[in-house]
Amino acid sequence: MNKNVGNKDKAVRVILGILFVAAGFGFGGAWLALAVVGAVLLITAATGFCGLYTLLGINTCKLSSDDK
């Protein structure tokens, strides 16, 4: 798995992930789906890999000169 999530993208995912998880557990019921989406955002931020980005051919991760 090559990393395809850049630093700015990770920051947005972490912020949204925390908000979604908090909303999901705070309100309960149907909002629990938000918690699942938030967890996925946090996992993709932590791993630096997004499967959906791979399918769509998106890469927000900039390569350093050592990675080329």
mmCIF file as Biopython writes it, N, C-alpha, C and O atoms, coordinates in Angstrom:
data_model
#
loop_
_atom_site.group_PDB
_atom_site.id
_atom_site.type_symbol
_atom_site.label_atom_id
_atom_site.label_alt_id
_atom_site.label_comp_id
_atom_site.label_asym_id
_atom_site.label_entity_id
_atom_site.label_seq_id
_atom_site.pdbx_PDB_ins_code
_atom_site.Cartn_x
_atom_site.Cartn_y
_atom_site.Cartn_z
_atom_site.occupancy
_atom_site.B_iso_or_equiv
_atom_site.auth_seq_id
_atom_site.auth_asym_id
_atom_site.pdbx_PDB_model_num
ATOM 1   N N  . MET A ? 1  ? 0.829   -1.173 0.000  1.0 0.0 1  A 1 
ATOM 2   C CA . MET A ? 1  ? 0.000   0.000  0.000  1.0 0.0 1  A 1 
ATOM 3   C C  . MET A ? 1  ? 0.881   1.247  0.000  1.0 0.0 1  A 1 
ATOM 4   O O  . MET A ? 1  ? 1.605   1.513  0.959  1.0 0.0 1  A 1 
ATOM 5   N N  . ASN A ? 2  ? 0.807   1.992  -1.076 1.0 0.0 2  A 1 
ATOM 6   C CA . ASN A ? 2  ? 1.527   3.256  -1.151 1.0 0.0 2  A 1 
ATOM 7   C C  . ASN A ? 2  ? 0.697   4.343  -0.497 1.0 0.0 2  A 1 
ATOM 8   O O  . ASN A ? 2  ? -0.528  4.365  -0.623 1.0 0.0 2  A 1 
ATOM 9   N N  . LYS A ? 3  ? 1.369   5.243  0.200  1.0 0.0 3  A 1 
ATOM 10  C CA . LYS A ? 3  ? 0.655   6.352  0.833  1.0 0.0 3  A 1 
ATOM 11  C C  . LYS A ? 3  ? 0.120   7.283  -0.246 1.0 0.0 3  A 1 
ATOM 12  O O  . LYS A ? 3  ? 0.824   7.616  -1.199 1.0 0.0 3  A 1 
ATOM 13  N N  . ASN A ? 4  ? -1.133  7.698  -0.086 1.0 0.0 4  A 1 
ATOM 14  C CA . ASN A ? 4  ? -1.733  8.600  -1.056 1.0 0.0 4  A 1 
ATOM 15  C C  . ASN A ? 4  ? -2.523  9.723  -0.386 1.0 0.0 4  A 1 
ATOM 16  O O  . ASN A ? 4  ? -3.314  10.404 -1.038 1.0 0.0 4  A 1 
ATOM 17  N N  . VAL A ? 5  ? -2.306  9.917  0.931  1.0 0.0 5  A 1 
ATOM 18  C CA . VAL A ? 5  ? -2.973  10.979 1.673  1.0 0.0 5  A 1 
ATOM 19  C C  . VAL A ? 5  ? -1.899  11.933 2.198  1.0 0.0 5  A 1 
ATOM 20  O O  . VAL A ? 5  ? -1.043  11.543 2.991  1.0 0.0 5  A 1 
ATOM 21  N N  . GLY A ? 6  ? -1.956  13.187 1.745  1.0 0.0 6  A 1 
ATOM 22  C CA . GLY A ? 6  ? -0.967  14.191 2.139  1.0 0.0 6  A 1 
ATOM 23  C C  . GLY A ? 6  ? -1.241  14.781 3.514  1.0 0.0 6  A 1 
ATOM 24  O O  . GLY A ? 6  ? -2.257  14.480 4.140  1.0 0.0 6  A 1 
ATOM 25  N N  . ASN A ? 7  ? -0.319  15.628 3.979  1.0 0.0 7  A 1 
ATOM 26  C CA . ASN A ? 7  ? -0.398  16.185 5.325  1.0 0.0 7  A 1 
ATOM 27  C C  . ASN A ? 7  ? -1.631  17.071 5.535  1.0 0.0 7  A 1 
ATOM 28  O O  . ASN A ? 7  ? -2.293  16.960 6.567  1.0 0.0 7  A 1 
ATOM 29  N N  . LYS A ? 8  ? -1.946  17.937 4.588  1.0 0.0 8  A 1 
ATOM 30  C CA . LYS A ? 8  ? -3.134  18.799 4.732  1.0 0.0 8  A 1 
ATOM 31  C C  . LYS A ? 8  ? -4.394  17.946 4.731  1.0 0.0 8  A 1 
ATOM 32  O O  . LYS A ? 8  ? -5.324  18.187 5.501  1.0 0.0 8  A 1 
ATOM 33  N N  . ASP A ? 9  ? -4.412  16.963 3.870  1.0 0.0 9  A 1 
ATOM 34  C CA . ASP A ? 9  ? -5.545  16.042 3.793  1.0 0.0 9  A 1 
ATOM 35  C C  . ASP A ? 9  ? -5.698  15.296 5.121  1.0 0.0 9  A 1 
ATOM 36  O O  . ASP A ? 9  ? -6.817  15.120 5.603  1.0 0.0 9  A 1 
ATOM 37  N N  . LYS A ? 10 ? -4.591  14.859 5.710  1.0 0.0 10 A 1 
ATOM 38  C CA . LYS A ? 10 ? -4.625  14.162 6.994  1.0 0.0 10 A 1 
ATOM 39  C C  . LYS A ? 10 ? -5.199  15.051 8.087  1.0 0.0 10 A 1 
ATOM 40  O O  . LYS A ? 10 ? -6.005  14.600 8.901  1.0 0.0 10 A 1 
ATOM 41  N N  . ALA A ? 11 ? -4.783  16.316 8.106  1.0 0.0 11 A 1 
ATOM 42  C CA . ALA A ? 11 ? -5.265  17.242 9.134  1.0 0.0 11 A 1 
ATOM 43  C C  . ALA A ? 11 ? -6.782  17.415 9.042  1.0 0.0 11 A 1 
ATOM 44  O O  . ALA A ? 11 ? -7.475  17.415 10.060 1.0 0.0 11 A 1 
ATOM 45  N N  . VAL A ? 12 ? -7.287  17.562 7.827  1.0 0.0 12 A 1 
ATOM 46  C CA . VAL A ? 12 ? -8.733  17.710 7.635  1.0 0.0 12 A 1 
ATOM 47  C C  . VAL A ? 12 ? -9.451  16.439 8.067  1.0 0.0 12 A 1 
ATOM 48  O O  . VAL A ? 12 ? -10.500 16.500 8.707  1.0 0.0 12 A 1 
ATOM 49  N N  . ARG A ? 13 ? -8.888  15.294 7.717  1.0 0.0 13 A 1 
ATOM 50  C CA . ARG A ? 13 ? -9.501  14.021 8.085  1.0 0.0 13 A 1 
ATOM 51  C C  . ARG A ? 13 ? -9.545  13.829 9.603  1.0 0.0 13 A 1 
ATOM 52  O O  . ARG A ? 13 ? -10.530 13.318 10.136 1.0 0.0 13 A 1 
ATOM 53  N N  . VAL A ? 14 ? -8.490  14.234 10.293 1.0 0.0 14 A 1 
ATOM 54  C CA . VAL A ? 14 ? -8.457  14.090 11.749 1.0 0.0 14 A 1 
ATOM 55  C C  . VAL A ? 14 ? -9.523  14.982 12.391 1.0 0.0 14 A 1 
ATOM 56  O O  . VAL A ? 14 ? -10.266 14.535 13.265 1.0 0.0 14 A 1 
ATOM 57  N N  . ILE A ? 15 ? -9.596  16.239 11.955 1.0 0.0 15 A 1 
ATOM 58  C CA . ILE A ? 15 ? -10.580 17.162 12.525 1.0 0.0 15 A 1 
ATOM 59  C C  . ILE A ? 15 ? -12.006 16.664 12.275 1.0 0.0 15 A 1 
ATOM 60  O O  . ILE A ? 15 ? -12.818 16.594 13.198 1.0 0.0 15 A 1 
ATOM 61  N N  . LEU A ? 16 ? -12.299 16.320 11.023 1.0 0.0 16 A 1 
ATOM 62  C CA . LEU A ? 16 ? -13.646 15.822 10.698 1.0 0.0 16 A 1 
ATOM 63  C C  . LEU A ? 16 ? -13.928 14.493 11.391 1.0 0.0 16 A 1 
ATOM 64  O O  . LEU A ? 16 ? -15.042 14.256 11.859 1.0 0.0 16 A 1 
ATOM 65  N N  . GLY A ? 17 ? -12.923 13.630 11.455 1.0 0.0 17 A 1 
ATOM 66  C CA . GLY A ? 17 ? -13.096 12.334 12.100 1.0 0.0 17 A 1 
ATOM 67  C C  . GLY A ? 17 ? -13.469 12.474 13.563 1.0 0.0 17 A 1 
ATOM 68  O O  . GLY A ? 17 ? -14.366 11.786 14.048 1.0 0.0 17 A 1 
ATOM 69  N N  . ILE A ? 18 ? -12.780 13.368 14.271 1.0 0.0 18 A 1 
ATOM 70  C CA . ILE A ? 18 ? -13.081 13.591 15.691 1.0 0.0 18 A 1 
ATOM 71  C C  . ILE A ? 18 ? -14.496 14.157 15.855 1.0 0.0 18 A 1 
ATOM 72  O O  . ILE A ? 18 ? -15.253 13.720 16.722 1.0 0.0 18 A 1 
ATOM 73  N N  . LEU A ? 19 ? -14.839 15.128 15.016 1.0 0.0 19 A 1 
ATOM 74  C CA . LEU A ? 19 ? -16.176 15.722 15.093 1.0 0.0 19 A 1 
ATOM 75  C C  . LEU A ? 19 ? -17.270 14.686 14.808 1.0 0.0 19 A 1 
ATOM 76  O O  . LEU A ? 19 ? -18.280 14.634 15.509 1.0 0.0 19 A 1 
ATOM 77  N N  . PHE A ? 20 ? -17.061 13.867 13.781 1.0 0.0 20 A 1 
ATOM 78  C CA . PHE A ? 20 ? -18.061 12.863 13.413 1.0 0.0 20 A 1 
ATOM 79  C C  . PHE A ? 20 ? -18.209 11.798 14.494 1.0 0.0 20 A 1 
ATOM 80  O O  . PHE A ? 20 ? -19.326 11.392 14.815 1.0 0.0 20 A 1 
ATOM 81  N N  . VAL A ? 21 ? -17.101 11.348 15.050 1.0 0.0 21 A 1 
ATOM 82  C CA . VAL A ? 21 ? -17.167 10.330 16.110 1.0 0.0 21 A 1 
ATOM 83  C C  . VAL A ? 21 ? -17.877 10.914 17.332 1.0 0.0 21 A 1 
ATOM 84  O O  . VAL A ? 21 ? -18.723 10.253 17.935 1.0 0.0 21 A 1 
ATOM 85  N N  . ALA A ? 22 ? -17.534 12.143 17.695 1.0 0.0 22 A 1 
ATOM 86  C CA . ALA A ? 22 ? -18.181 12.778 18.854 1.0 0.0 22 A 1 
ATOM 87  C C  . ALA A ? 22 ? -19.678 12.947 18.616 1.0 0.0 22 A 1 
ATOM 88  O O  . ALA A ? 22 ? -20.482 12.678 19.509 1.0 0.0 22 A 1 
ATOM 89  N N  . ALA A ? 23 ? -20.057 13.392 17.416 1.0 0.0 23 A 1 
ATOM 90  C CA . ALA A ? 23 ? -21.480 13.561 17.099 1.0 0.0 23 A 1 
ATOM 91  C C  . ALA A ? 23 ? -22.193 12.213 17.100 1.0 0.0 23 A 1 
ATOM 92  O O  . ALA A ? 23 ? -23.308 12.095 17.607 1.0 0.0 23 A 1 
ATOM 93  N N  . GLY A ? 24 ? -21.555 11.210 16.538 1.0 0.0 24 A 1 
ATOM 94  C CA . GLY A ? 24 ? -22.164 9.884  16.464 1.0 0.0 24 A 1 
ATOM 95  C C  . GLY A ? 24 ? -22.448 9.287  17.824 1.0 0.0 24 A 1 
ATOM 96  O O  . GLY A ? 24 ? -23.521 8.728  18.052 1.0 0.0 24 A 1 
ATOM 97  N N  . PHE A ? 25 ? -21.488 9.403  18.731 1.0 0.0 25 A 1 
ATOM 98  C CA . PHE A ? 25 ? -21.689 8.845  20.064 1.0 0.0 25 A 1 
ATOM 99  C C  . PHE A ? 25 ? -22.503 9.780  20.946 1.0 0.0 25 A 1 
ATOM 100 O O  . PHE A ? 25 ? -23.195 9.328  21.858 1.0 0.0 25 A 1 
ATOM 101 N N  . GLY A ? 26 ? -22.426 11.078 20.680 1.0 0.0 26 A 1 
ATOM 102 C CA . GLY A ? 26 ? -23.170 12.044 21.481 1.0 0.0 26 A 1 
ATOM 103 C C  . GLY A ? 26 ? -24.664 11.976 21.258 1.0 0.0 26 A 1 
ATOM 104 O O  . GLY A ? 26 ? -25.437 12.092 22.209 1.0 0.0 26 A 1 
ATOM 105 N N  . PHE A ? 27 ? -25.085 11.791 20.021 1.0 0.0 27 A 1 
ATOM 106 C CA . PHE A ? 27 ? -26.511 11.778 19.705 1.0 0.0 27 A 1 
ATOM 107 C C  . PHE A ? 27 ? -27.087 10.365 19.635 1.0 0.0 27 A 1 
ATOM 108 O O  . PHE A ? 27 ? -28.287 10.182 19.838 1.0 0.0 27 A 1 
ATOM 109 N N  . GLY A ? 28 ? -26.255 9.368  19.353 1.0 0.0 28 A 1 
ATOM 110 C CA . GLY A ? 28 ? -26.724 7.984  19.300 1.0 0.0 28 A 1 
ATOM 111 C C  . GLY A ? 28 ? -27.684 7.731  18.150 1.0 0.0 28 A 1 
ATOM 112 O O  . GLY A ? 28 ? -27.819 8.562  17.252 1.0 0.0 28 A 1 
ATOM 113 N N  . GLY A ? 29 ? -28.341 6.601  18.176 1.0 0.0 29 A 1 
ATOM 114 C CA . GLY A ? 29 ? -29.320 6.240  17.157 1.0 0.0 29 A 1 
ATOM 115 C C  . GLY A ? 29 ? -28.736 6.235  15.760 1.0 0.0 29 A 1 
ATOM 116 O O  . GLY A ? 29 ? -27.679 5.651  15.519 1.0 0.0 29 A 1 
ATOM 117 N N  . ALA A ? 30 ? -29.435 6.893  14.831 1.0 0.0 30 A 1 
ATOM 118 C CA . ALA A ? 30 ? -29.003 6.937  13.428 1.0 0.0 30 A 1 
ATOM 119 C C  . ALA A ? 30 ? -27.692 7.702  13.267 1.0 0.0 30 A 1 
ATOM 120 O O  . ALA A ? 30 ? -26.986 7.536  12.272 1.0 0.0 30 A 1 
ATOM 121 N N  . TRP A ? 31 ? -27.375 8.533  14.241 1.0 0.0 31 A 1 
ATOM 122 C CA . TRP A ? 31 ? -26.127 9.295  14.177 1.0 0.0 31 A 1 
ATOM 123 C C  . TRP A ? 31 ? -24.910 8.382  14.331 1.0 0.0 31 A 1 
ATOM 124 O O  . TRP A ? 31 ? -23.784 8.800  14.059 1.0 0.0 31 A 1 
ATOM 125 N N  . LEU A ? 32 ? -25.127 7.163  14.757 1.0 0.0 32 A 1 
ATOM 126 C CA . LEU A ? 32 ? -24.011 6.235  14.929 1.0 0.0 32 A 1 
ATOM 127 C C  . LEU A ? 32 ? -23.278 5.985  13.613 1.0 0.0 32 A 1 
ATOM 128 O O  . LEU A ? 32 ? -22.082 5.693  13.614 1.0 0.0 32 A 1 
ATOM 129 N N  . ALA A ? 33 ? -23.990 6.099  12.492 1.0 0.0 33 A 1 
ATOM 130 C CA . ALA A ? 33 ? -23.343 5.963  11.184 1.0 0.0 33 A 1 
ATOM 131 C C  . ALA A ? 33 ? -22.265 7.029  11.010 1.0 0.0 33 A 1 
ATOM 132 O O  . ALA A ? 33 ? -21.240 6.782  10.375 1.0 0.0 33 A 1 
ATOM 133 N N  . LEU A ? 34 ? -22.495 8.215  11.575 1.0 0.0 34 A 1 
ATOM 134 C CA . LEU A ? 34 ? -21.488 9.273  11.520 1.0 0.0 34 A 1 
ATOM 135 C C  . LEU A ? 34 ? -20.226 8.849  12.253 1.0 0.0 34 A 1 
ATOM 136 O O  . LEU A ? 34 ? -19.118 9.159  11.815 1.0 0.0 34 A 1 
ATOM 137 N N  . ALA A ? 35 ? -20.384 8.149  13.353 1.0 0.0 35 A 1 
ATOM 138 C CA . ALA A ? 35 ? -19.231 7.669  14.113 1.0 0.0 35 A 1 
ATOM 139 C C  . ALA A ? 35 ? -18.402 6.700  13.280 1.0 0.0 35 A 1 
ATOM 140 O O  . ALA A ? 35 ? -17.173 6.707  13.358 1.0 0.0 35 A 1 
ATOM 141 N N  . VAL A ? 36 ? -19.062 5.874  12.489 1.0 0.0 36 A 1 
ATOM 142 C CA . VAL A ? 36 ? -18.353 4.925  11.622 1.0 0.0 36 A 1 
ATOM 143 C C  . VAL A ? 36 ? -17.568 5.684  10.547 1.0 0.0 36 A 1 
ATOM 144 O O  . VAL A ? 36 ? -16.408 5.371  10.281 1.0 0.0 36 A 1 
ATOM 145 N N  . VAL A ? 37 ? -18.205 6.676  9.936  1.0 0.0 37 A 1 
ATOM 146 C CA . VAL A ? 37 ? -17.517 7.495  8.929  1.0 0.0 37 A 1 
ATOM 147 C C  . VAL A ? 37 ? -16.327 8.204  9.574  1.0 0.0 37 A 1 
ATOM 148 O O  . VAL A ? 37 ? -15.246 8.266  8.988  1.0 0.0 37 A 1 
ATOM 149 N N  . GLY A ? 38 ? -16.525 8.733  10.764 1.0 0.0 38 A 1 
ATOM 150 C CA . GLY A ? 38 ? -15.438 9.400  11.481 1.0 0.0 38 A 1 
ATOM 151 C C  . GLY A ? 38 ? -14.287 8.458  11.770 1.0 0.0 38 A 1 
ATOM 152 O O  . GLY A ? 38 ? -13.124 8.841  11.651 1.0 0.0 38 A 1 
ATOM 153 N N  . ALA A ? 39 ? -14.601 7.228  12.150 1.0 0.0 39 A 1 
ATOM 154 C CA . ALA A ? 39 ? -13.554 6.239  12.425 1.0 0.0 39 A 1 
ATOM 155 C C  . ALA A ? 39 ? -12.761 5.923  11.160 1.0 0.0 39 A 1 
ATOM 156 O O  . ALA A ? 39 ? -11.538 5.789  11.209 1.0 0.0 39 A 1 
ATOM 157 N N  . VAL A ? 40 ? -13.450 5.805  10.032 1.0 0.0 40 A 1 
ATOM 158 C CA . VAL A ? 40 ? -12.765 5.551  8.761  1.0 0.0 40 A 1 
ATOM 159 C C  . VAL A ? 40 ? -11.834 6.716  8.430  1.0 0.0 40 A 1 
ATOM 160 O O  . VAL A ? 40 ? -10.706 6.501  7.986  1.0 0.0 40 A 1 
ATOM 161 N N  . LEU A ? 41 ? -12.301 7.950  8.643  1.0 0.0 41 A 1 
ATOM 162 C CA . LEU A ? 41 ? -11.458 9.119  8.384  1.0 0.0 41 A 1 
ATOM 163 C C  . LEU A ? 41 ? -10.206 9.101  9.264  1.0 0.0 41 A 1 
ATOM 164 O O  . LEU A ? 41 ? -9.109  9.405  8.794  1.0 0.0 41 A 1 
ATOM 165 N N  . LEU A ? 42 ? -10.368 8.749  10.526 1.0 0.0 42 A 1 
ATOM 166 C CA . LEU A ? 42 ? -9.222  8.694  11.439 1.0 0.0 42 A 1 
ATOM 167 C C  . LEU A ? 42 ? -8.243  7.592  11.045 1.0 0.0 42 A 1 
ATOM 168 O O  . LEU A ? 42 ? -7.029  7.777  11.129 1.0 0.0 42 A 1 
ATOM 169 N N  . ILE A ? 43 ? -8.765  6.454  10.619 1.0 0.0 43 A 1 
ATOM 170 C CA . ILE A ? 43 ? -7.893  5.345  10.210 1.0 0.0 43 A 1 
ATOM 171 C C  . ILE A ? 43 ? -7.113  5.703  8.953  1.0 0.0 43 A 1 
ATOM 172 O O  . ILE A ? 43 ? -5.917  5.425  8.863  1.0 0.0 43 A 1 
ATOM 173 N N  . THR A ? 44 ? -7.785  6.320  7.977  1.0 0.0 44 A 1 
ATOM 174 C CA . THR A ? 44 ? -7.077  6.695  6.747  1.0 0.0 44 A 1 
ATOM 175 C C  . THR A ? 44 ? -6.045  7.786  7.014  1.0 0.0 44 A 1 
ATOM 176 O O  . THR A ? 44 ? -5.004  7.830  6.359  1.0 0.0 44 A 1 
ATOM 177 N N  . ALA A ? 45 ? -6.330  8.662  7.969  1.0 0.0 45 A 1 
ATOM 178 C CA . ALA A ? 45 ? -5.345  9.687  8.332  1.0 0.0 45 A 1 
ATOM 179 C C  . ALA A ? 45 ? -4.135  9.048  9.013  1.0 0.0 45 A 1 
ATOM 180 O O  . ALA A ? 45 ? -2.996  9.431  8.748  1.0 0.0 45 A 1 
ATOM 181 N N  . ALA A ? 46 ? -4.379  8.089  9.875  1.0 0.0 46 A 1 
ATOM 182 C CA . ALA A ? 46 ? -3.288  7.427  10.597 1.0 0.0 46 A 1 
ATOM 183 C C  . ALA A ? 46 ? -2.408  6.586  9.675  1.0 0.0 46 A 1 
ATOM 184 O O  . ALA A ? 46 ? -1.189  6.549  9.841  1.0 0.0 46 A 1 
ATOM 185 N N  . THR A ? 47 ? -3.023  5.913  8.705  1.0 0.0 47 A 1 
ATOM 186 C CA . THR A ? 47 ? -2.245  5.041  7.820  1.0 0.0 47 A 1 
ATOM 187 C C  . THR A ? 47 ? -1.672  5.777  6.619  1.0 0.0 47 A 1 
ATOM 188 O O  . THR A ? 47 ? -0.695  5.329  6.018  1.0 0.0 47 A 1 
ATOM 189 N N  . GLY A ? 48 ? -2.281  6.913  6.270  1.0 0.0 48 A 1 
ATOM 190 C CA . GLY A ? 48 ? -1.828  7.649  5.080  1.0 0.0 48 A 1 
ATOM 191 C C  . GLY A ? 48 ? -2.284  7.018  3.783  1.0 0.0 48 A 1 
ATOM 192 O O  . GLY A ? 48 ? -1.790  7.371  2.712  1.0 0.0 48 A 1 
ATOM 193 N N  . PHE A ? 49 ? -3.221  6.089  3.868  1.0 0.0 49 A 1 
ATOM 194 C CA . PHE A ? 49 ? -3.710  5.385  2.685  1.0 0.0 49 A 1 
ATOM 195 C C  . PHE A ? 49 ? -5.233  5.426  2.636  1.0 0.0 49 A 1 
ATOM 196 O O  . PHE A ? 49 ? -5.904  5.164  3.634  1.0 0.0 49 A 1 
ATOM 197 N N  . CYS A ? 50 ? -5.766  5.755  1.471  1.0 0.0 50 A 1 
ATOM 198 C CA . CYS A ? 50 ? -7.211  5.768  1.254  1.0 0.0 50 A 1 
ATOM 199 C C  . CYS A ? 50 ? -7.517  4.911  0.030  1.0 0.0 50 A 1 
ATOM 200 O O  . CYS A ? 50 ? -7.076  5.216  -1.078 1.0 0.0 50 A 1 
ATOM 201 N N  . GLY A ? 51 ? -8.270  3.845  0.236  1.0 0.0 51 A 1 
ATOM 202 C CA . GLY A ? 51 ? -8.626  2.943  -0.855 1.0 0.0 51 A 1 
ATOM 203 C C  . GLY A ? 51 ? -9.446  3.623  -1.937 1.0 0.0 51 A 1 
ATOM 204 O O  . GLY A ? 51 ? -9.274  3.340  -3.123 1.0 0.0 51 A 1 
ATOM 205 N N  . LEU A ? 52 ? -10.336 4.517  -1.535 1.0 0.0 52 A 1 
ATOM 206 C CA . LEU A ? 52 ? -11.154 5.242  -2.501 1.0 0.0 52 A 1 
ATOM 207 C C  . LEU A ? 52 ? -10.284 6.119  -3.394 1.0 0.0 52 A 1 
ATOM 208 O O  . LEU A ? 52 ? -10.535 6.230  -4.594 1.0 0.0 52 A 1 
ATOM 209 N N  . TYR A ? 53 ? -9.260  6.743  -2.810 1.0 0.0 53 A 1 
ATOM 210 C CA . TYR A ? 53 ? -8.329  7.542  -3.609 1.0 0.0 53 A 1 
ATOM 211 C C  . TYR A ? 53 ? -7.635  6.676  -4.656 1.0 0.0 53 A 1 
ATOM 212 O O  . TYR A ? 53 ? -7.411  7.120  -5.781 1.0 0.0 53 A 1 
ATOM 213 N N  . THR A ? 54 ? -7.298  5.449  -4.290 1.0 0.0 54 A 1 
ATOM 214 C CA . THR A ? 54 ? -6.654  4.536  -5.237 1.0 0.0 54 A 1 
ATOM 215 C C  . THR A ? 54 ? -7.585  4.243  -6.406 1.0 0.0 54 A 1 
ATOM 216 O O  . THR A ? 54 ? -7.162  4.270  -7.562 1.0 0.0 54 A 1 
ATOM 217 N N  . LEU A ? 55 ? -8.847  3.963  -6.109 1.0 0.0 55 A 1 
ATOM 218 C CA . LEU A ? 55 ? -9.815  3.677  -7.168 1.0 0.0 55 A 1 
ATOM 219 C C  . LEU A ? 55 ? -10.025 4.866  -8.094 1.0 0.0 55 A 1 
ATOM 220 O O  . LEU A ? 55 ? -10.222 4.698  -9.298 1.0 0.0 55 A 1 
ATOM 221 N N  . LEU A ? 56 ? -9.983  6.071  -7.527 1.0 0.0 56 A 1 
ATOM 222 C CA . LEU A ? 56 ? -10.217 7.286  -8.312 1.0 0.0 56 A 1 
ATOM 223 C C  . LEU A ? 56 ? -8.943  7.887  -8.904 1.0 0.0 56 A 1 
ATOM 224 O O  . LEU A ? 56 ? -9.004  8.862  -9.654 1.0 0.0 56 A 1 
ATOM 225 N N  . GLY A ? 57 ? -7.795  7.309  -8.570 1.0 0.0 57 A 1 
ATOM 226 C CA . GLY A ? 57 ? -6.519  7.803  -9.097 1.0 0.0 57 A 1 
ATOM 227 C C  . GLY A ? 57 ? -6.077  9.117  -8.473 1.0 0.0 57 A 1 
ATOM 228 O O  . GLY A ? 57 ? -5.381  9.902  -9.117 1.0 0.0 57 A 1 
ATOM 229 N N  . ILE A ? 58 ? -6.471  9.371  -7.226 1.0 0.0 58 A 1 
ATOM 230 C CA . ILE A ? 58 ? -6.115  10.607 -6.536 1.0 0.0 58 A 1 
ATOM 231 C C  . ILE A ? 58 ? -4.931  10.348 -5.617 1.0 0.0 58 A 1 
ATOM 232 O O  . ILE A ? 58 ? -4.853  9.299  -4.976 1.0 0.0 58 A 1 
ATOM 233 N N  . ASN A ? 59 ? -4.012  11.302 -5.553 1.0 0.0 59 A 1 
ATOM 234 C CA . ASN A ? 59 ? -2.872  11.219 -4.646 1.0 0.0 59 A 1 
ATOM 235 C C  . ASN A ? 59 ? -2.560  12.623 -4.149 1.0 0.0 59 A 1 
ATOM 236 O O  . ASN A ? 59 ? -2.111  13.467 -4.924 1.0 0.0 59 A 1 
ATOM 237 N N  . THR A ? 60 ? -2.792  12.884 -2.863 1.0 0.0 60 A 1 
ATOM 238 C CA . THR A ? 60 ? -2.490  14.194 -2.283 1.0 0.0 60 A 1 
ATOM 239 C C  . THR A ? 60 ? -1.173  14.199 -1.528 1.0 0.0 60 A 1 
ATOM 240 O O  . THR A ? 60 ? -0.806  15.207 -0.924 1.0 0.0 60 A 1 
ATOM 241 N N  . CYS A ? 61 ? -0.465  13.087 -1.557 1.0 0.0 61 A 1 
ATOM 242 C CA . CYS A ? 61 ? 0.804   12.936 -0.842 1.0 0.0 61 A 1 
ATOM 243 C C  . CYS A ? 61 ? 1.947   13.355 -1.765 1.0 0.0 61 A 1 
ATOM 244 O O  . CYS A ? 61 ? 2.151   12.772 -2.830 1.0 0.0 61 A 1 
ATOM 245 N N  . LYS A ? 62 ? 2.677   14.363 -1.340 1.0 0.0 62 A 1 
ATOM 246 C CA . LYS A ? 62 ? 3.830   14.795 -2.130 1.0 0.0 62 A 1 
ATOM 247 C C  . LYS A ? 62 ? 5.017   13.902 -1.808 1.0 0.0 62 A 1 
ATOM 248 O O  . LYS A ? 62 ? 5.266   13.573 -0.648 1.0 0.0 62 A 1 
ATOM 249 N N  . LEU A ? 63 ? 5.737   13.518 -2.832 1.0 0.0 63 A 1 
ATOM 250 C CA . LEU A ? 63 ? 6.908   12.663 -2.642 1.0 0.0 63 A 1 
ATOM 251 C C  . LEU A ? 63 ? 8.134   13.518 -2.379 1.0 0.0 63 A 1 
ATOM 252 O O  . LEU A ? 63 ? 8.348   14.529 -3.047 1.0 0.0 63 A 1 
ATOM 253 N N  . SER A ? 64 ? 8.942   13.109 -1.403 1.0 0.0 64 A 1 
ATOM 254 C CA . SER A ? 64 ? 10.204  13.795 -1.170 1.0 0.0 64 A 1 
ATOM 255 C C  . SER A ? 64 ? 11.216  13.288 -2.202 1.0 0.0 64 A 1 
ATOM 256 O O  . SER A ? 64 ? 10.949  12.316 -2.908 1.0 0.0 64 A 1 
ATOM 257 N N  . SER A ? 65 ? 12.361  13.936 -2.288 1.0 0.0 65 A 1 
ATOM 258 C CA . SER A ? 65 ? 13.369  13.534 -3.279 1.0 0.0 65 A 1 
ATOM 259 C C  . SER A ? 65 ? 13.887  12.122 -3.000 1.0 0.0 65 A 1 
ATOM 260 O O  . SER A ? 65 ? 14.372  11.452 -3.912 1.0 0.0 65 A 1 
ATOM 261 N N  . ASP A ? 66 ? 13.786  11.659 -1.737 1.0 0.0 66 A 1 
ATOM 262 C CA . ASP A ? 66 ? 14.245  10.319 -1.387 1.0 0.0 66 A 1 
ATOM 263 C C  . ASP A ? 66 ? 13.260  9.241  -1.851 1.0 0.0 66 A 1 
ATOM 264 O O  . ASP A ? 66 ? 13.646  8.088  -2.042 1.0 0.0 66 A 1 
ATOM 265 N N  . ASP A ? 67 ? 11.987  9.616  -2.033 1.0 0.0 67 A 1 
ATOM 266 C CA . ASP A ? 67 ? 10.954  8.642  -2.393 1.0 0.0 67 A 1 
ATOM 267 C C  . ASP A ? 67 ? 10.866  8.374  -3.877 1.0 0.0 67 A 1 
ATOM 268 O O  . ASP A ? 67 ? 10.169  7.443  -4.278 1.0 0.0 67 A 1 
ATOM 269 N N  . LYS A ? 68 ? 11.534  9.138  -4.707 1.0 0.0 68 A 1 
ATOM 270 C CA . LYS A ? 68 ? 11.414  8.987  -6.165 1.0 0.0 68 A 1 
ATOM 271 C C  . LYS A ? 68 ? 12.128  7.781  -6.685 1.0 0.0 68 A 1 
ATOM 272 O O  . LYS A ? 68 ? 12.114  7.527  -7.890 1.0 0.0 68 A 1 
#
